[in-house]
Amino acid sequence: MKDYVIGIIIGAGVALTVMAPARCEAQTTYLYGPQGQSLGTVQQSGNTQYFYGPQGQSQGTAMRSGNTTYVYGPQGQSVGTVMAPVAPLVMPVYQAPTQSLTPVYDSIFGR
């Protein structure tokens, strides 16, 4: 059950990290389970999120830097790293002209 709660909290934290606007004031989000029970809260402050259990005990933190979120447990130990997907680089395909360029060449160089 503890792993389930931590998984939900980390999953919600990563989603909040990706979707949350960058603001200076702390924001609080309340997390609830499928039966409506309190799973805890998430407080957002800058690029850092603080996770608290239903009784207010610290469950860990998540810090965002660029497209990477570093997740730490209650004692500050590293729990994991989440990287947001990077948009693929799409290169245009060269399409050779279908008509002769001789008329353009002739008009430029006066043939």
N, CA, C and O of each residue as an XYZ file, in Angstrom:
444
protein
N       0.827     -1.195      0.000
C       0.000      0.000      0.000
C       0.872      1.260      0.000
O       0.559      2.259     -0.648
N       1.996      1.173      0.764
C       2.885      2.325      0.821
C       3.465      2.621     -0.561
O       3.550      3.782     -0.962
N       3.869      1.560     -1.303
C       4.395      1.746     -2.653
C       3.334      2.330     -3.572
O       3.638      3.157     -4.432
N       2.086      1.899     -3.393
C       0.965      2.416     -4.187
C       0.799      3.918     -3.950
O       0.651      4.686     -4.900
N       0.826      4.332     -2.681
C       0.661      5.747     -2.335
C       1.832      6.556     -2.863
O       1.636      7.630     -3.433
N       3.061      6.050     -2.680
C       4.228      6.774     -3.171
C       4.185      6.866     -4.693
O       4.540      7.896     -5.265
N       3.748      5.781     -5.353
C       3.626      5.803     -6.814
C       2.630      6.844     -7.283
O       2.878      7.557     -8.256
N       1.494      6.934     -6.586
C       0.485      7.943     -6.945
C       1.038      9.339     -6.704
O       0.857     10.234     -7.529
N       1.711      9.523     -5.577
C       2.246     10.845     -5.249
C       3.322     11.239     -6.251
O       3.327     12.372     -6.732
N       4.231     10.328     -6.573
C       5.280     10.654     -7.537
C       4.671     10.890     -8.917
O       5.059     11.832     -9.608
N       3.722     10.046     -9.327
C       3.072     10.233    -10.622
C       2.348     11.564    -10.706
O       2.441     12.267    -11.713
N       1.624     11.910     -9.646
C       0.926     13.200     -9.628
C       1.928     14.343     -9.612
O       1.706     15.384    -10.229
N       3.026     14.143     -8.907
C       4.052     15.185     -8.841
C       4.695     15.437    -10.184
O       4.937     16.584    -10.560
N       4.973     14.364    -10.912
C       5.563     14.525    -12.241
C       4.573     15.217    -13.153
O       4.957     16.100    -13.920
N       3.296     14.833    -13.086
C       2.280     15.496    -13.910
C       2.181     16.971    -13.546
O       2.076     17.822    -14.428
N       2.214     17.280    -12.244
C       2.154     18.672    -11.825
C       3.404     19.422    -12.244
O       3.342     20.598    -12.604
N       4.539     18.741    -12.197
C       5.782     19.383    -12.601
C       5.729     19.781    -14.060
O       6.189     20.861    -14.429
N       5.179     18.927    -14.883
C       5.110     19.212    -16.310
C       4.072     20.277    -16.609
O       4.292     21.121    -17.478
N       2.942     20.257    -15.906
C       1.830     21.136    -16.239
C       1.765     22.413    -15.404
O       1.069     23.349    -15.797
N       2.451     22.488    -14.283
C       2.297     23.623    -13.379
C       2.982     24.871    -13.945
O       4.094     24.788    -14.465
N       2.318     26.024    -13.843
C       2.955     27.259    -14.292
C       4.048     27.675    -13.308
O       3.972     27.359    -12.121
N       5.061     28.383    -13.804
C       6.148     28.839    -12.942
C       5.694     30.089    -12.198
O       5.474     31.130    -12.817
N       5.555     29.999    -10.897
C       5.154     31.131    -10.065
C       6.041     31.171     -8.839
O       6.716     30.194     -8.518
N       6.039     32.304     -8.156
C       6.884     32.449     -6.970
C       6.183     31.973     -5.705
O       6.842     31.436     -4.815
N       4.870     32.152     -5.594
C       4.175     31.767     -4.369
C       3.924     30.261     -4.335
O       3.806     29.612     -5.374
N       3.845     29.721     -3.124
C       3.599     28.285     -2.964
C       2.141     27.975     -3.291
O       1.237     28.739     -2.950
N       1.929     26.840     -3.957
C       0.584     26.372     -4.282
C       0.406     25.014     -3.626
O       1.349     24.226     -3.547
N      -0.796     24.744     -3.159
C      -1.077     23.466     -2.516
C      -2.105     22.699     -3.334
O      -3.139     23.242     -3.721
N      -1.807     21.425     -3.592
C      -2.727     20.528     -4.282
C      -3.044     19.380     -3.348
O      -2.137     18.789     -2.761
N      -4.313     19.059     -3.203
C      -4.744     17.969     -2.328
C      -4.954     16.715     -3.166
O      -5.610     16.758     -4.207
N      -4.390     15.594     -2.707
C      -4.490     14.327     -3.435
C      -5.450     13.392     -2.710
O      -5.385     13.250     -1.489
N      -6.350     12.746     -3.475
C      -7.336     11.830     -2.907
C      -7.289     10.498     -3.651
O      -7.019     10.458     -4.852
N      -7.553      9.412     -2.929
C      -7.576      8.077     -3.498
C      -8.891      7.775     -4.183
O      -9.781      8.623     -4.221
N      -9.024      6.562     -4.730
C     -10.232      6.198     -5.470
C     -11.498      6.171     -4.606
O     -12.596      6.368     -5.128
N     -11.368      5.933     -3.302
C     -12.536      5.940     -2.415
C     -12.711      7.285     -1.716
O     -13.512      7.402     -0.789
N     -11.971      8.296     -2.152
C     -12.123      9.630     -1.578
C     -11.251      9.880     -0.363
O     -11.330     10.960      0.222
N     -10.425      8.929      0.040
C      -9.570      9.128      1.213
C      -8.405     10.053      0.845
O      -7.934     10.069     -0.292
N      -7.961     10.812      1.831
C      -6.852     11.731      1.607
C      -5.554     10.946      1.473
O      -5.237     10.103      2.312
N      -4.806     11.232      0.405
C      -3.483     10.634      0.217
C      -2.386     11.605      0.609
O      -1.227     11.215      0.745
N      -2.746     12.869      0.791
C      -1.766     13.871      1.188
C      -1.877     15.121      0.347
O      -2.890     15.363     -0.310
N      -0.814     15.917      0.378
C      -0.788     17.181     -0.348
C       0.539     17.335     -1.077
O       1.537     16.691     -0.752
N       0.512     18.204     -2.064
C       1.717     18.594     -2.787
C       1.785     20.110     -2.724
O       0.822     20.797     -3.066
N       2.932     20.633     -2.284
C       3.128     22.083     -2.276
C       4.188     22.430     -3.309
O       5.307     21.919     -3.275
N       3.811     23.307     -4.223
C       4.706     23.748     -5.299
C       5.299     25.084     -4.905
O       4.574     26.006     -4.532
N       6.619     25.191     -4.986
C       7.301     26.455     -4.733
C       8.444     26.575     -5.733
O       9.471     25.914     -5.585
N       8.271     27.409     -6.741
C       9.285     27.537     -7.782
C       9.402     26.240     -8.561
O       8.404     25.719     -9.059
N      10.623     25.714     -8.671
C      10.863     24.461     -9.396
C      10.855     23.255     -8.478
O      11.234     22.163     -8.901
N      10.432     23.422     -7.229
C      10.456     22.332     -6.255
C       9.049     22.025     -5.769
O       8.248     22.928     -5.529
N       8.760     20.727     -5.626
C       7.489     20.270     -5.067
C       7.790     19.481     -3.798
O       8.726     18.683     -3.752
N       6.982     19.718     -2.776
C       7.122     19.019     -1.502
C       5.890     18.142     -1.313
O       4.764     18.626     -1.420
N       6.093     16.858     -1.032
C       5.000     15.898     -0.880
C       4.814     15.568      0.590
O       5.782     15.282      1.295
N       3.567     15.606      1.054
C       3.241     15.294      2.444
C       2.133     14.247      2.471
O       1.215     14.280      1.651
N       2.229     13.316      3.425
C       1.224     12.277      3.582
C      -0.035     12.811      4.227
O      -0.129     14.005      4.513
N      -1.026     11.923      4.466
C      -2.312     12.360      5.021
C      -2.208     12.961      6.422
O      -3.044     13.784      6.795
N      -1.194     12.566      7.208
C      -1.017     13.143      8.546
C       0.010     14.271      8.541
O       0.404     14.742      9.608
N       0.450     14.713      7.373
C       1.379     15.831      7.286
C       2.846     15.436      7.301
O       3.715     16.307      7.283
N       3.142     14.141      7.334
C       4.539     13.704      7.346
C       5.141     13.873      5.942
O       4.463     13.681      4.932
N       6.418     14.232      5.908
C       7.096     14.429      4.626
C       7.230     13.108      3.894
O       7.662     12.110      4.471
N       6.856     13.104      2.610
C       7.000     11.922      1.767
C       8.111     12.101      0.737
O       8.485     11.145      0.057
N       8.640     13.321      0.616
C       9.733     13.560     -0.320
C       9.570     14.857     -1.084
O       8.640     15.631     -0.852
N      10.497     15.074     -2.000
C      10.488     16.280     -2.822
C      10.797     15.906     -4.265
O      11.321     14.830     -4.551
N      10.463     16.809     -5.153
C      10.815     16.666     -6.571
C      11.290     18.031     -7.051
O      10.623     19.043     -6.833
N      12.438     18.051     -7.703
C      12.991     19.306     -8.212
C      13.155     19.201     -9.717
O      13.707     18.228    -10.231
N      12.663     20.226    -10.421
C      12.706     20.244    -11.881
C      13.854     21.132    -12.350
O      14.059     22.232    -11.837
N      14.597     20.630    -13.336
C      15.664     21.397    -13.964
C      15.618     21.095    -15.456
O      15.983     19.998    -15.878
N      15.177     22.045    -16.244
C      15.027     21.819    -17.681
C      13.940     20.799    -17.953
O      12.810     20.969    -17.495
N      14.254     19.740    -18.690
C      13.255     18.710    -18.979
C      13.419     17.494    -18.053
O      12.869     16.429    -18.333
N      14.170     17.648    -16.953
C      14.428     16.544    -16.033
C      13.888     16.880    -14.648
O      14.066     17.994    -14.154
N      13.219     15.895    -14.020
C      12.732     16.042    -12.648
C      13.446     15.024    -11.780
O      13.435     13.829    -12.075
N      14.073     15.504    -10.702
C      14.782     14.650     -9.757
C      13.878     14.430     -8.553
O      13.383     15.393     -7.966
N      13.657     13.163     -8.177
C      12.730     12.825     -7.093
C      13.536     12.284     -5.915
O      14.399     11.423     -6.087
N      13.245     12.803     -4.705
C      13.940     12.416     -3.487
C      12.937     11.930     -2.446
O      11.807     12.416     -2.391
N      13.349     10.977     -1.628
C      12.508     10.414     -0.580
C      12.474     11.285      0.663
O      13.048     12.374      0.673
N      11.794     10.806      1.736
C      11.626     11.604      2.945
C      12.942     11.959      3.639
O      13.029     13.012      4.270
N      13.966     11.109      3.538
C      15.256     11.404      4.168
C      16.232     12.053      3.182
O      17.413     12.193      3.498
N      15.774     12.441      2.023
C      16.617     13.114      1.045
C      17.340     12.177      0.094
O      18.123     12.630     -0.740
N      17.088     10.869      0.206
C      17.744      9.916     -0.691
C      17.120     10.002     -2.080
O      15.926     10.263     -2.228
N      17.948      9.779     -3.084
C      17.461      9.827     -4.458
C      16.539      8.644     -4.718
O      16.901      7.494     -4.468
N      15.329      8.942     -5.228
C      14.349      7.902     -5.536
C      14.342      7.627     -7.033
O      14.147      6.486     -7.454
N      14.550      8.648     -7.829
C      14.535      8.451     -9.274
C      14.635      9.757    -10.032
O      14.654     10.844     -9.455
N      14.699      9.614    -11.328
C      14.785     10.748    -12.235
C      13.781     10.528    -13.361
O      13.667      9.425    -13.895
N      13.060     11.580    -13.715
C      12.075     11.506    -14.792
C      12.454     12.549    -15.833
O      12.654     13.723    -15.520
N      12.549     12.093    -17.075
C      12.876     13.020    -18.157
C      11.664     13.191    -19.062
O      11.056     12.212    -19.495
N      11.321     14.437    -19.342
C      10.223     14.729    -20.263
C      10.702     14.433    -21.682
O      11.873     14.646    -21.996
N       9.815     13.947    -22.535
C      10.235     13.661    -23.908
C      10.609     14.943    -24.649
O      10.001     15.996    -24.453
N      11.599     14.829    -25.484
C      12.048     15.955    -26.294
C      11.397     15.835    -27.667
O      11.293     14.739    -28.216
N      10.966     16.949    -28.212
C      10.322     16.945    -29.523
C      11.306     16.433    -30.570
O      12.468     16.838    -30.573
N      10.858     15.554    -31.450
C      11.771     15.030    -32.470
C      12.166     16.106    -33.476
O      11.387     17.009    -33.783
N      13.378     15.991    -33.977
C      13.863     16.910    -34.990
C      13.402     16.404    -36.355
O      13.738     15.290    -36.756
N      12.641     17.217    -37.056
C      12.115     16.822    -38.364
C      12.828     17.639    -39.429
O      12.759     18.868    -39.450
N      13.508     16.929    -40.307
C      14.227     17.595    -41.391
C      13.367     17.564    -42.649
O      12.824     16.514    -42.993
N      13.232     18.697    -43.343
C      12.449     18.686    -44.583
C      13.173     17.880    -45.663
O      14.403     17.835    -45.698
N      12.410     17.257    -46.524
C      12.952     16.459    -47.610
C      13.072     17.343    -48.850
O      12.124     18.033    -49.227
N      14.232     17.314    -49.470
C      14.442     18.121    -50.679
C      13.622     17.560    -51.822
O      13.661     16.360    -52.095
N      12.884     18.423    -52.486
C      12.097     18.041    -53.659
C      12.718     18.736    -54.872
O      12.714     19.964    -54.962
N      13.241     17.955    -55.788
C      13.828     18.524    -56.996
C      12.735     19.178    -57.838
O      11.613     18.674    -57.891
N      13.044     20.273    -58.485
C      12.031     20.930    -59.323
C      11.579     20.016    -60.460
O      12.371     19.250    -61.009
N      10.316     20.107    -60.799
C       9.752     19.251    -61.848
C       9.869     19.877    -63.229
O       9.640     19.192    -64.226
N      10.217     21.156    -63.320
C      10.351     21.805    -64.623
C      11.791     22.271    -64.812
O      12.557     22.386    -63.855
N      12.124     22.525    -66.019
C      13.472     22.973    -66.345
C      13.674     24.392    -65.842
O      12.763     25.218    -65.894
N      14.877     24.666    -65.353
C      15.202     26.011    -64.909
C      15.870     26.831    -66.010
O      16.300     27.957    -65.757
N      15.965     26.295    -67.213
C      16.618     26.998    -68.319
C      15.956     28.340    -68.615
O      16.673     29.320    -68.818
N      14.597     28.441    -68.653
C      14.001     29.766    -68.911
C      14.374     30.789    -67.842
O      14.581     31.959    -68.165
N      14.464     30.379    -66.582
C      14.840     31.310    -65.513
C      16.289     31.727    -65.722
O      16.608     32.910    -65.613
N      17.163     30.786    -66.016
C      18.579     31.066    -66.258
C      18.733     32.029    -67.433
O      19.496     32.993    -67.359
N      17.999     31.759    -68.524
C      18.094     32.606    -69.706
C      17.613     34.024    -69.418
O      18.187     34.988    -69.925
N      16.550     34.160    -68.597
C      16.044     35.502    -68.322
C      16.995     36.295    -67.434
O      17.057     37.522    -67.515
N      17.733     35.586    -66.589
C      18.653     36.296    -65.691
C      19.918     36.714    -66.448
O      20.405     37.833    -66.281
N      20.432     35.836    -67.257
C      21.698     36.102    -67.901
C      21.559     36.602    -69.345
O      22.559     36.704    -70.056
N      20.328     36.916    -69.790
C      20.070     37.562    -71.075
C      20.438     36.746    -72.295
O      20.958     37.302    -73.263
N      20.200     35.511    -72.286
C      20.436     34.711    -73.486
C      19.338     34.853    -74.472
O      19.385     34.243    -75.540
